[in-house]
Each structure stands twice: as C-alpha cells, then as structure tokens.
Amino acid sequence: MSIAEVPIRFRPMVTEDLIHAHELSRAVGWPHRLQDWQWIHHVSQGIVAEDAHGILGTALCCLQGDYVSLGLVIVDVRRQGQGLGRKLVDQVLNHTSPRTPLLVATPQGAPLYASQGFITYEHIHQHQTASAPALPHHELPVGHTLHEITSQHFPQLIELASSATGMNRGLVLAALLKISQYVIGIERDRQQVGFALLRPFGRGLAIGPLVAESAEQAKVLIVALLSRVAGQFVRLDVTHSSGLSNWLTDIGIPQTDKVAQMVKGSPPIPLGNALQMALANQALC
C-alpha cells in the first residue's frame, strides 16, 4: 500500500497534538513557537488529519460571534498536493456553519481558498526587523492622551476591538491581554479611542492588534511601543487600508510578505470611527 493509500481520519485536536503540530509548522518554515500554538489553541478549536504513522495536517478555527477565523492550515510536506488541505478546510467549514468564515491566505494557499468560494477583501503587509528602531515620539492632537492600559480599561478595549473589526473579540482579546508585555492606549474625553499590544511571538515580539481612528494615532502607538524594545526583533501585520506599510519601511521595518485576507460571504463591517490596523495574528484575523 502506498503512502497516499493509507487510510486518513479526521478528529478534534487535543493538547497532546500541539507538539506534533508545531513540528509541522516548523517544517514549512513558519515562525510559530510551541507557546504560540498553545495560546491560539486555547481560544480556538482544531482538527487534525492523521493516519497510522501520525499527524498529517492541521486546521484551527476561532469563533468570533457571527464569524469564524480559520488559521494554521498546514499539511505535511510529504503529503501536499493530494487534496488534504481542501479536506481539512471542508471539515472546519462544516463544523462551524452557519458562521461566516474568513482567513488570511498565503500566495500558495489563495487558489485553494478561491476554489472553495472565498474572495479577497483586504491585503495584509507583513513587516519585521531583527533590530527595532528607536524613534522620536510622535505628538498626539490636543485632547488626546497616551497612557498605560490597566485591567480597569479591559472592558472598554474589548468593546473597541469588537466594534473596530465587526466581530466579537472578547475571547481573543482577553487571552491576548494576559500574555502581552506592554499594552498602551489613546484616550479622548475619558474614552478609549485606540490601543496596541506588544507580546512575544515567533522569532521575537509582535505588535498587534492595533486599533486606531487614524494612521497618525497608529504611528504614535507603534513608536511608543518600539521605544521600549529598541534593538529587538519585532513584527507587525498591517492592513493595506491602514496606509502604514510605506511608513514602516521608511522607519526601518521592511515588508517581508504580502498576503490576502479572504472571506466566504460578506466581510465583517466595522462600527464607529476606529479600525483594526494591525492584526492580532494571521490565524485570528
């Protein structure tokens, strides 16, 4: 019996699978640490494909109100091109219906998702540097205050994150706040109008999610966080519509990849003036 003929079964992912899932992501060159897998799995549900020899593929989904984000869809390099990725995605879609699915697709994965009815509604620019620059602080408009976020601000942040994405971000943001190294916000008239998190991820640190009303607010948040980790590895995944990509390149954080944000159905509609300008994580949108 050939490898392709060995029976494959699909089952829910359990904690014990994460070590093997991490090995799969390393094999395809993704930067996720085991700890990154652990916290994403904590806020998500996962499916694994396996045969008698072990785990062949993974797919995770995070329920966010009427939407569900798909991520960490990975197939063992020895079994790619055999339709296993499609089957994993189908398993997740069947499991999470009728929620509207969305995801971030690599150039290699985008054709598969397009064939399953997904359309591109945004692009994400991945920027990173091995040595974060130290920059002069940007000034905020009169009436705006930059401040440290404490637990008393968490309810406002969750509300702001949900309105900025058009999805229920309560579970995701609560988990991110627990693992973040720094959290800062912008306040106007005693109301949170923007915020950003900096946390461990992959090869170093990541800034995101970042929510702001304007690119200028976003720049203030980014510069403030960079000043605390100058010289360290930092990554950001910013939306094309944020207008931040060229600025990040100009300040010494070059673009390393560009990926598509896709949805099967209608994309979420933000409410209010603030928008998510940097993703929490590509797996969580």
Backbone bond lengths (Angstrom), bond angles and torsions (degrees), N, CA, C in turn:
res aa  C-N    CA-C-N  psi(-1)  N-CA   C-N-CA  omega(-1)  CA-C   N-CA-C  phi
1 M - - - 1.466 - - 1.532 109.53 -
2 S 1.345 118.00 129.32 1.460 121.68 179.26 1.520 109.99 -74.52
3 I 1.347 115.01 165.26 1.463 119.57 179.13 1.518 110.70 -57.34
4 A 1.346 116.72 -42.14 1.461 120.80 -177.21 1.520 112.18 -65.81
5 E 1.342 118.24 -20.07 1.459 121.34 -177.21 1.521 112.97 -93.47
6 V 1.332 118.16 -7.14 1.455 120.86 177.96 1.528 108.36 -65.44
7 P 1.330 119.37 129.35 1.471 121.42 -177.72 1.526 111.94 -57.28
8 I 1.333 115.38 137.97 1.462 122.47 179.42 1.518 108.85 -114.91
9 R 1.312 116.14 137.82 1.461 119.91 175.14 1.521 109.36 -125.30
10 F 1.316 115.12 153.89 1.460 122.42 178.89 1.528 108.36 -114.10
11 R 1.324 115.82 137.19 1.469 120.22 -179.44 1.521 109.61 -150.84
12 P 1.344 117.08 163.84 1.464 119.68 177.61 1.527 111.73 -62.86
13 M 1.314 116.02 143.28 1.463 121.43 176.27 1.523 109.58 -74.35
14 V 1.319 116.49 138.44 1.462 122.40 175.51 1.526 108.53 -120.21
15 T 1.315 115.68 166.93 1.464 120.94 -175.79 1.522 112.32 -55.09
16 E 1.326 116.13 -37.43 1.466 120.35 -177.91 1.525 112.55 -65.04
17 D 1.336 117.47 -16.88 1.467 121.11 -179.79 1.522 112.74 -79.85
18 L 1.327 118.04 -15.31 1.461 120.48 -168.70 1.522 113.10 -65.64
19 I 1.317 117.92 -33.61 1.468 119.92 177.60 1.525 110.07 -62.75
20 H 1.327 117.09 -43.43 1.465 120.79 179.47 1.532 110.71 -70.00
21 A 1.338 116.61 -37.98 1.461 120.05 177.48 1.527 110.54 -62.77
22 H 1.318 116.30 -40.78 1.462 120.78 177.68 1.521 110.67 -61.52
23 E 1.312 117.53 -39.35 1.463 121.08 178.11 1.526 110.88 -63.10
24 L 1.342 117.00 -38.40 1.466 120.18 177.58 1.526 110.65 -62.76
25 S 1.328 116.95 -44.48 1.464 119.34 -177.89 1.525 111.33 -67.47
26 R 1.311 117.69 -35.76 1.467 120.50 176.10 1.526 110.56 -64.51
27 A 1.326 116.46 -38.10 1.463 120.44 -177.49 1.525 112.24 -65.31
28 V 1.353 116.93 -29.17 1.466 119.40 178.67 1.528 111.78 -95.52
29 G 1.341 117.05 6.93 1.457 120.88 173.81 1.509 116.07 86.52
30 W 1.325 117.58 15.48 1.462 119.79 178.15 1.527 109.87 -82.96
31 P 1.352 118.25 148.56 1.468 120.67 -170.42 1.523 115.32 -86.96
32 H 1.324 118.30 -1.52 1.463 120.95 -172.54 1.525 112.36 -57.53
33 R 1.323 115.58 134.02 1.458 121.72 171.24 1.532 108.57 -83.61
34 L 1.312 116.03 166.31 1.463 119.35 174.44 1.527 110.06 -58.62
35 Q 1.342 117.15 -38.49 1.466 120.40 179.37 1.522 111.64 -62.43
36 D 1.341 117.46 -33.83 1.467 120.61 177.49 1.523 110.60 -65.93
37 W 1.319 116.26 -42.91 1.463 120.63 175.24 1.527 110.41 -59.03
38 Q 1.303 116.25 -42.08 1.469 120.04 -174.80 1.521 111.79 -64.02
39 W 1.344 118.02 -44.60 1.463 117.53 -177.48 1.523 111.58 -76.42
40 I 1.331 118.44 -32.73 1.463 119.53 175.94 1.526 109.95 -65.19
41 H 1.338 116.39 -42.09 1.466 119.88 177.53 1.523 110.64 -63.28
42 H 1.325 117.00 -32.35 1.468 120.98 -179.75 1.527 111.82 -61.28
43 V 1.341 117.84 -33.83 1.468 121.02 -178.46 1.523 111.87 -102.89
44 S 1.320 117.19 6.95 1.459 121.49 -174.21 1.521 111.47 -130.68
45 Q 1.322 113.97 173.93 1.450 122.45 169.00 1.519 106.84 -116.96
46 G 1.315 116.83 142.48 1.456 119.75 -176.16 1.513 112.74 -125.80
47 I 1.318 114.92 156.78 1.460 122.97 174.61 1.519 107.56 -128.44
48 V 1.319 116.82 137.86 1.459 121.18 174.08 1.516 109.32 -118.95
49 A 1.328 114.57 148.38 1.463 122.02 170.02 1.516 106.68 -106.45
50 E 1.311 117.06 132.59 1.458 119.52 -178.37 1.520 110.87 -145.01
51 D 1.330 114.47 156.24 1.451 121.04 170.23 1.526 107.56 -125.13
52 A 1.302 116.65 -166.87 1.463 120.24 -176.68 1.521 112.42 -64.55
53 H 1.337 117.38 -17.98 1.460 121.12 -177.14 1.527 113.36 -94.02
54 G 1.340 117.70 -12.03 1.453 119.68 179.11 1.516 113.21 138.08
55 I 1.336 116.24 -166.69 1.460 122.67 -176.34 1.523 110.21 -78.23
56 L 1.329 115.02 131.12 1.465 121.94 -177.83 1.523 112.84 -107.76
57 G 1.325 117.02 -21.65 1.453 119.24 -176.59 1.509 111.68 -166.38
58 T 1.341 114.91 161.39 1.461 121.59 -179.05 1.523 110.33 -139.35
59 A 1.320 115.63 156.84 1.461 122.84 169.96 1.517 107.59 -155.30
60 L 1.327 116.88 132.81 1.457 121.62 178.65 1.517 110.29 -117.57
61 C 1.319 115.85 153.56 1.457 120.59 176.20 1.519 109.00 -140.98
62 C 1.318 115.77 142.27 1.462 122.45 -179.26 1.524 108.53 -120.98
63 L 1.321 116.22 118.11 1.461 121.36 -179.57 1.524 109.44 -75.86
64 Q 1.344 115.74 126.71 1.465 121.04 -177.43 1.526 108.71 -135.72
65 G 1.330 115.24 73.29 1.453 120.36 -177.45 1.517 110.88 70.80
66 D 1.332 116.26 -126.49 1.465 120.98 179.98 1.522 112.44 -78.94
67 Y 1.322 116.88 -0.96 1.465 121.83 -177.99 1.520 110.46 -118.39
68 V 1.312 115.19 160.99 1.461 121.06 174.91 1.521 107.72 -140.38
69 S 1.324 116.56 128.60 1.463 120.41 178.20 1.521 109.53 -96.19
70 L 1.326 115.95 135.55 1.462 122.54 177.64 1.515 108.69 -103.41
71 G 1.322 116.76 142.89 1.448 119.60 178.49 1.505 112.66 -163.59
72 L 1.329 115.09 172.76 1.462 122.99 -179.55 1.522 110.94 50.96
73 V 1.339 114.32 43.56 1.470 120.43 173.16 1.527 106.68 -83.25
74 I 1.309 116.16 106.30 1.464 121.96 -173.24 1.520 109.18 -133.44
75 V 1.322 115.78 138.22 1.467 122.04 175.46 1.523 108.28 -122.35
76 D 1.307 115.95 135.70 1.465 122.16 176.30 1.528 109.38 -47.06
77 V 1.334 116.46 132.79 1.465 120.43 -176.50 1.524 112.17 -56.51
78 R 1.322 117.83 -26.20 1.468 121.06 -179.50 1.517 112.55 -79.58
79 R 1.358 116.58 -11.42 1.461 119.72 -177.56 1.523 112.75 -120.07
80 Q 1.317 116.77 12.76 1.454 118.92 178.69 1.522 110.70 -73.34
81 G 1.348 114.95 153.79 1.457 119.96 -179.85 1.509 114.24 82.06
82 Q 1.333 117.78 10.94 1.463 121.69 -178.66 1.530 112.29 -113.86
83 G 1.330 117.44 11.78 1.461 120.92 177.77 1.512 114.91 84.65
84 L 1.327 117.32 7.19 1.459 119.84 -176.83 1.527 111.77 -70.90
85 G 1.331 116.97 -36.71 1.458 119.99 177.72 1.517 111.59 -61.24
86 R 1.329 117.17 -42.43 1.465 121.48 178.17 1.528 110.50 -60.98
87 K 1.327 116.30 -43.01 1.467 120.04 -178.76 1.529 111.06 -65.54
88 L 1.326 116.99 -38.34 1.460 119.91 177.57 1.527 111.20 -63.29
89 V 1.327 116.46 -45.13 1.462 120.13 179.07 1.523 110.34 -63.76
90 D 1.334 117.31 -42.00 1.467 120.52 177.88 1.524 111.40 -59.78
91 Q 1.328 116.25 -39.55 1.462 119.99 178.01 1.529 110.65 -60.25
92 V 1.322 116.47 -44.70 1.465 120.37 -179.66 1.525 110.72 -66.41
93 L 1.327 117.20 -44.14 1.466 120.63 -179.09 1.522 110.97 -61.37
94 N 1.319 116.83 -42.33 1.466 120.23 179.13 1.528 111.10 -65.65
95 H 1.323 115.28 -36.27 1.464 120.79 -176.79 1.523 112.08 -72.29
96 T 1.333 117.51 -30.53 1.469 120.72 -172.31 1.524 113.84 -106.67
97 S 1.322 118.29 -1.75 1.470 120.42 177.15 1.536 109.52 -58.19
98 P 1.346 118.66 142.49 1.464 129.66 11.32 1.531 114.19 -98.07
99 R 1.322 119.26 18.36 1.462 119.75 178.33 1.525 110.65 -61.89
100 T 1.321 115.83 150.73 1.462 121.14 178.30 1.524 109.22 -82.20
101 P 1.350 117.79 121.53 1.467 120.02 -177.88 1.527 112.66 -87.85
102 L 1.321 115.35 142.96 1.458 120.85 173.32 1.517 108.68 -140.77
103 L 1.327 115.73 159.35 1.464 120.79 -175.46 1.514 110.25 -161.31
104 V 1.323 114.73 168.28 1.463 121.98 171.70 1.517 106.93 -110.85
105 A 1.328 116.52 124.04 1.462 121.53 -172.08 1.519 111.54 -111.68
106 T 1.322 115.82 132.59 1.462 120.66 170.63 1.525 108.70 -69.57
107 P 1.331 118.47 161.56 1.467 119.52 175.99 1.524 112.60 -56.15
108 Q 1.335 116.75 -32.17 1.460 120.06 179.81 1.531 111.44 -72.31
109 G 1.328 116.85 -34.54 1.455 120.06 -176.39 1.514 114.74 -89.03
110 A 1.342 117.88 -19.47 1.460 121.15 -175.02 1.527 113.62 -57.18
111 P 1.347 120.38 -42.55 1.472 119.08 179.53 1.527 113.03 -60.07
112 L 1.330 117.41 -37.99 1.460 120.43 177.37 1.519 110.30 -61.19
113 Y 1.326 116.59 -48.27 1.458 119.37 -177.54 1.528 111.35 -66.98
114 A 1.326 117.15 -36.37 1.464 120.24 177.16 1.523 110.49 -61.64
115 S 1.330 116.85 -38.36 1.467 120.33 179.49 1.520 112.10 -69.13
116 Q 1.342 116.62 -17.07 1.462 121.07 178.31 1.529 112.34 -98.11
117 G 1.336 116.29 9.39 1.453 120.28 174.96 1.509 115.97 98.96
118 F 1.334 118.57 4.91 1.461 121.25 177.69 1.528 110.06 -80.60
119 I 1.324 116.02 145.33 1.463 121.76 175.73 1.527 108.92 -124.87
120 T 1.326 116.24 151.86 1.464 121.34 178.69 1.524 110.01 -81.97
121 Y 1.337 116.42 130.78 1.464 119.58 176.57 1.528 112.77 -123.60
122 E 1.333 117.61 -6.17 1.463 121.57 178.55 1.523 107.90 -162.07
123 H 1.319 116.91 160.64 1.466 121.05 172.61 1.528 108.91 -120.18
124 I 1.323 114.64 147.85 1.453 121.90 -178.62 1.523 108.82 -116.36
125 H 1.325 116.20 128.60 1.460 122.21 177.87 1.530 108.45 -100.88
126 Q 1.318 115.52 118.95 1.468 120.20 177.37 1.521 108.96 -90.75
127 H 1.320 115.98 122.45 1.465 122.41 178.53 1.518 108.78 -121.32
128 Q 1.321 116.03 142.81 1.465 118.87 176.05 1.520 110.75 -158.59
129 T 1.320 114.21 158.67 1.456 121.27 177.61 1.518 108.76 -147.41
130 A 1.317 115.70 146.29 1.465 120.20 177.08 1.521 111.83 -78.86
131 S 1.340 116.71 -13.42 1.467 120.39 -178.39 1.527 109.09 -142.89
132 A 1.317 116.28 96.76 1.463 120.97 -176.97 1.522 110.85 -60.22
133 P 1.342 117.36 134.28 1.467 120.12 -179.29 1.527 111.88 -76.22
134 A 1.316 115.72 151.77 1.467 122.01 171.29 1.521 107.22 -98.24
135 L 1.320 117.56 121.41 1.460 122.08 -172.22 1.523 111.14 -123.07
136 P 1.338 116.71 155.09 1.468 119.53 173.82 1.526 109.95 -62.79
137 H 1.311 116.66 144.35 1.461 120.60 -178.95 1.524 110.65 -66.63
138 H 1.334 116.07 139.20 1.458 121.75 173.36 1.526 108.89 -82.83
139 E 1.319 115.48 145.48 1.461 120.23 179.38 1.525 110.34 -89.02
140 L 1.325 115.93 140.65 1.456 122.00 174.84 1.526 110.30 -90.85
141 P 1.336 117.61 154.90 1.468 119.58 175.01 1.529 111.09 -61.43
142 V 1.304 115.86 158.20 1.465 121.45 177.50 1.526 109.35 -57.28
143 G 1.324 115.79 136.13 1.462 120.32 179.35 1.508 114.15 94.60
144 H 1.344 117.39 -6.73 1.456 122.30 177.97 1.530 109.06 -106.54
145 T 1.319 116.23 143.01 1.462 121.56 -178.63 1.519 110.07 -130.27
146 L 1.329 115.61 132.79 1.464 121.54 173.56 1.522 108.04 -92.37
147 H 1.320 117.36 132.17 1.463 118.86 -175.32 1.524 111.36 -152.14
148 E 1.330 114.18 162.84 1.458 120.95 175.47 1.528 109.11 -74.49
149 I 1.321 115.53 139.87 1.459 120.83 176.80 1.528 109.17 -87.98
150 T 1.314 115.99 133.79 1.463 121.62 174.01 1.523 108.74 -119.29
151 S 1.311 115.92 174.90 1.467 119.99 -175.79 1.524 112.42 -60.25
152 Q 1.326 118.15 -26.02 1.461 119.37 179.82 1.531 112.13 -67.85
153 H 1.342 116.22 -19.48 1.464 120.17 179.47 1.528 112.58 -88.82
154 F 1.335 118.21 -11.00 1.463 120.95 -171.53 1.533 113.30 -56.21
155 P 1.341 119.85 -44.47 1.473 118.25 179.47 1.529 112.75 -58.56
156 Q 1.343 117.23 -40.67 1.467 119.88 177.88 1.522 111.20 -65.18
157 L 1.334 116.85 -38.48 1.463 120.32 -179.62 1.522 111.10 -64.79
158 I 1.319 116.45 -42.93 1.466 119.98 179.85 1.524 110.45 -63.86
159 E 1.326 116.22 -41.38 1.466 120.05 177.78 1.524 110.75 -63.82
160 L 1.329 116.49 -42.24 1.461 120.86 -179.57 1.524 111.14 -67.12
161 A 1.334 117.01 -42.64 1.465 120.73 179.22 1.520 111.30 -63.20
162 S 1.322 116.81 -38.21 1.463 120.60 -179.72 1.527 111.07 -68.83
163 S 1.332 116.97 -43.36 1.464 119.31 179.82 1.523 111.36 -69.04
164 A 1.340 117.23 -33.04 1.468 120.97 -178.16 1.520 112.74 -72.23
165 T 1.328 117.30 -22.41 1.468 121.12 -179.29 1.517 112.96 -108.42
166 G 1.328 117.63 -17.88 1.454 120.33 -174.62 1.515 112.72 75.30
167 M 1.343 116.33 18.60 1.464 121.74 179.71 1.525 109.13 -133.78
168 N 1.314 116.43 161.11 1.460 120.81 176.30 1.521 109.02 -79.20
169 R 1.333 116.41 106.81 1.464 120.81 -175.93 1.528 113.06 -101.04
170 G 1.321 117.42 13.06 1.455 120.31 -175.03 1.512 113.99 -56.55
171 L 1.326 117.61 -52.62 1.461 121.39 -177.04 1.523 111.20 -65.97
172 V 1.329 116.57 -45.41 1.463 121.23 -177.34 1.524 111.04 -63.50
173 L 1.327 116.89 -49.20 1.465 119.07 -175.50 1.527 111.40 -69.06
174 A 1.323 117.18 -37.29 1.464 119.39 178.18 1.523 110.71 -59.76
175 A 1.335 116.65 -40.71 1.466 120.51 178.94 1.522 111.36 -68.93
176 L 1.331 117.11 -39.58 1.461 120.80 -179.81 1.527 111.84 -66.71
177 L 1.313 116.61 -38.98 1.463 119.79 -179.53 1.526 111.57 -61.61
178 K 1.313 116.88 -30.77 1.468 120.87 -179.11 1.530 112.47 -70.50
179 I 1.335 116.92 -27.84 1.464 119.38 -175.09 1.529 112.76 -107.20
180 S 1.328 117.42 1.90 1.466 120.26 -176.29 1.524 111.38 -78.12
181 Q 1.322 114.30 144.73 1.465 121.36 178.70 1.523 111.02 -83.64
182 Y 1.346 115.49 -40.66 1.461 121.54 176.42 1.522 108.70 -138.50
183 V 1.329 116.38 142.26 1.465 122.36 173.57 1.521 106.99 -135.55
184 I 1.323 116.69 122.67 1.463 120.71 179.69 1.521 109.10 -127.76
185 G 1.335 115.34 155.29 1.449 119.98 -177.61 1.513 112.08 -138.15
186 I 1.318 114.65 165.79 1.463 122.38 173.20 1.520 107.28 -115.94
187 E 1.321 115.37 130.26 1.462 121.44 -176.88 1.518 109.97 -119.29
188 R 1.322 115.78 140.86 1.465 122.17 173.57 1.527 107.62 -139.10
189 D 1.303 116.80 127.00 1.469 121.57 -178.20 1.526 111.26 53.02
190 R 1.338 115.20 41.68 1.466 123.27 177.37 1.531 113.40 65.11
191 Q 1.316 116.18 17.26 1.459 120.89 177.16 1.525 109.79 -118.61
192 Q 1.331 116.04 139.35 1.458 120.07 176.34 1.529 109.26 -72.54
193 V 1.334 115.89 126.66 1.466 119.92 178.41 1.527 111.60 -117.59
194 G 1.340 116.76 -6.97 1.460 120.67 178.18 1.511 110.35 -168.01
195 F 1.326 116.17 157.89 1.465 120.34 177.20 1.520 109.38 -163.92
196 A 1.315 115.37 163.70 1.466 121.48 176.08 1.517 109.02 -150.92
197 L 1.334 115.10 146.76 1.460 122.80 178.15 1.514 109.34 -113.85
198 L 1.320 116.52 145.23 1.456 122.15 170.88 1.522 107.39 -124.48
199 R 1.329 116.21 127.93 1.465 119.83 -172.53 1.521 110.37 -148.17
200 P 1.333 117.23 161.92 1.464 120.20 174.40 1.526 110.66 -65.75
201 F 1.323 115.65 139.00 1.466 121.20 174.60 1.517 109.12 -165.62
202 G 1.333 115.93 137.81 1.451 120.74 172.10 1.513 113.54 56.22
203 R 1.325 116.46 -124.13 1.464 122.51 -175.27 1.519 113.71 -79.37
204 G 1.335 116.92 -4.09 1.462 118.91 -178.48 1.507 111.55 -177.15
205 L 1.351 115.88 -102.56 1.455 122.12 -175.97 1.521 109.93 -129.27
206 A 1.331 115.98 156.80 1.462 121.37 176.20 1.518 109.08 -133.65
207 I 1.328 116.02 142.38 1.458 122.09 172.29 1.519 107.76 -102.51
208 G 1.311 116.55 119.36 1.449 121.44 -179.97 1.524 111.03 150.98
209 P 1.329 117.10 146.95 1.456 124.15 4.62 1.528 111.90 -73.00
210 L 1.318 113.72 157.20 1.457 121.63 174.32 1.520 107.08 -127.19
211 V 1.309 115.63 123.28 1.463 122.28 179.65 1.522 107.87 -120.10
212 A 1.334 116.58 132.13 1.465 120.53 -179.56 1.520 109.40 -156.92
213 E 1.332 114.72 163.76 1.460 120.23 178.47 1.521 112.18 -86.77
214 S 1.331 117.11 -18.38 1.463 120.69 -176.31 1.515 109.72 -153.81
215 A 1.329 115.22 163.33 1.462 119.89 176.27 1.521 110.79 -62.96
216 E 1.322 117.59 -33.74 1.466 120.29 179.88 1.524 111.19 -65.44
217 Q 1.324 117.27 -42.19 1.464 119.72 174.75 1.527 110.42 -61.05
218 A 1.331 115.90 -43.00 1.467 120.22 -179.20 1.525 111.18 -61.17
219 K 1.327 116.92 -40.67 1.466 120.59 179.29 1.524 111.24 -63.31
220 V 1.322 116.97 -39.60 1.468 120.43 177.72 1.523 110.00 -60.01
221 L 1.323 116.88 -45.17 1.465 121.32 -179.59 1.526 111.19 -64.34
222 I 1.327 116.65 -44.33 1.468 120.59 -178.25 1.523 110.97 -64.28
223 V 1.330 116.79 -47.51 1.468 120.59 -178.96 1.529 110.43 -61.64
224 A 1.324 116.97 -40.39 1.465 120.30 -179.86 1.524 111.47 -63.08
225 L 1.331 117.07 -39.63 1.467 119.91 179.05 1.524 111.23 -73.66
226 L 1.325 117.45 -40.27 1.465 120.13 179.11 1.525 111.23 -60.60
227 S 1.325 116.85 -35.04 1.465 120.04 -177.95 1.527 111.81 -63.06
228 R 1.319 117.17 -21.45 1.464 120.93 -178.27 1.521 112.86 -89.60
229 V 1.329 115.86 -14.13 1.471 118.84 -176.47 1.525 110.86 -131.98
230 A 1.329 117.14 31.06 1.465 121.32 -179.68 1.524 110.26 -54.14
231 G 1.336 115.23 135.07 1.458 121.16 179.39 1.515 114.63 89.15
232 Q 1.326 117.54 -5.74 1.460 120.67 -179.05 1.532 111.00 -101.55
233 F 1.338 115.83 163.16 1.468 121.40 178.15 1.524 109.35 -71.62
234 V 1.335 116.26 128.49 1.464 121.60 -179.98 1.526 109.63 -137.34
235 R 1.330 114.85 140.09 1.466 121.78 178.02 1.527 109.45 -127.07
236 L 1.337 115.74 145.33 1.462 122.72 171.61 1.520 108.68 -136.39
237 D 1.329 116.64 142.15 1.458 123.06 172.81 1.521 107.17 -116.26
238 V 1.338 116.99 99.68 1.461 120.95 -173.11 1.518 110.79 -105.41
239 T 1.323 115.52 149.01 1.457 120.37 178.44 1.526 109.91 -74.58
240 H 1.324 115.67 151.46 1.467 119.98 176.82 1.524 110.33 -62.60
241 S 1.333 116.31 -40.44 1.459 120.25 -176.51 1.525 113.09 -68.05
242 S 1.334 117.57 -15.81 1.471 119.97 178.66 1.520 112.10 -68.24
243 G 1.338 117.06 -25.75 1.456 120.76 -176.75 1.519 114.21 73.40
244 L 1.334 117.23 14.90 1.464 121.08 -175.54 1.522 114.09 -90.53
245 S 1.316 118.27 -15.45 1.460 120.62 -170.42 1.528 112.59 -60.98
246 N 1.313 117.83 -50.69 1.471 120.01 -178.68 1.529 111.10 -63.15
247 W 1.322 116.41 -39.03 1.471 120.28 178.90 1.522 110.96 -63.15
248 L 1.330 117.85 -42.25 1.462 120.45 178.62 1.527 110.88 -60.68
249 T 1.324 116.55 -41.51 1.462 119.99 177.01 1.527 110.41 -62.11
250 D 1.326 116.25 -42.76 1.466 120.73 -178.26 1.529 112.34 -63.11
251 I 1.331 117.94 -31.77 1.471 119.58 -177.89 1.531 112.13 -91.14
252 G 1.337 116.60 4.59 1.457 119.05 174.28 1.512 116.04 101.98
253 I 1.344 116.88 18.24 1.468 120.97 175.76 1.528 106.82 -120.71
254 P 1.326 117.95 87.85 1.462 121.29 -171.34 1.528 113.66 -72.36
255 Q 1.322 114.24 157.58 1.466 120.28 174.63 1.524 109.13 -75.56
256 T 1.326 116.16 134.30 1.464 121.38 178.87 1.515 112.63 -115.33
257 D 1.342 117.27 -12.79 1.464 119.95 -179.90 1.522 108.55 -164.64
258 K 1.326 115.21 158.27 1.459 121.94 174.41 1.520 107.37 -137.32
259 V 1.324 116.75 125.35 1.460 121.64 -175.35 1.520 109.58 -128.97
260 A 1.328 115.27 165.95 1.461 121.29 -176.04 1.522 111.05 -101.89
261 Q 1.322 115.88 136.29 1.460 120.98 170.73 1.526 106.38 -96.12
262 M 1.339 116.24 123.05 1.456 121.31 -170.02 1.525 110.52 -126.17
263 V 1.329 115.49 155.26 1.459 121.45 179.87 1.522 108.83 -142.08
264 K 1.306 116.38 148.41 1.461 122.16 173.01 1.518 106.67 -108.36
265 G 1.324 115.71 93.31 1.453 121.83 -172.51 1.514 109.44 124.25
266 S 1.306 116.76 -147.02 1.465 121.48 -179.84 1.523 110.07 -96.51
267 P 1.326 118.05 133.57 1.471 120.03 179.99 1.520 111.12 -68.00
268 P 1.325 117.02 156.95 1.469 120.10 177.39 1.521 110.79 -63.94
269 I 1.319 115.78 147.79 1.461 121.70 -178.15 1.526 109.20 -110.97
270 P 1.332 117.74 115.22 1.470 120.19 177.93 1.525 111.22 -62.33
271 L 1.322 115.34 151.34 1.457 122.19 177.32 1.525 108.37 -116.74
272 G 1.300 117.54 141.68 1.461 119.60 178.91 1.514 112.38 86.93
273 N 1.340 115.88 -166.99 1.462 121.70 -173.72 1.520 114.11 -92.33
274 A 1.324 118.11 -22.47 1.465 121.23 -175.63 1.521 111.04 -86.48
275 L 1.333 115.15 148.74 1.461 122.13 178.53 1.521 109.42 -131.16
276 Q 1.329 116.23 152.04 1.460 119.73 171.61 1.526 107.82 -78.80
277 M 1.317 117.05 118.08 1.458 121.78 -176.32 1.518 112.94 -105.50
278 A 1.325 117.22 -19.20 1.464 121.89 172.66 1.519 107.71 -134.17
279 L 1.328 115.72 134.71 1.455 120.59 -175.65 1.523 111.69 -71.42
280 A 1.324 114.56 154.46 1.458 120.12 169.98 1.516 109.56 -66.98
281 N 1.317 114.85 -41.24 1.459 122.60 -174.85 1.517 106.07 -175.64
282 Q 1.321 118.54 144.07 1.459 119.59 -178.90 1.521 112.13 -62.07
283 A 1.327 117.92 -28.91 1.461 120.52 179.37 1.524 112.48 -72.60
284 L 1.336 117.20 -19.78 1.466 120.99 -175.51 1.522 112.93 -110.56
285 C 1.342 117.79 -6.86 1.465 124.04 179.60 1.530 112.61 60.44
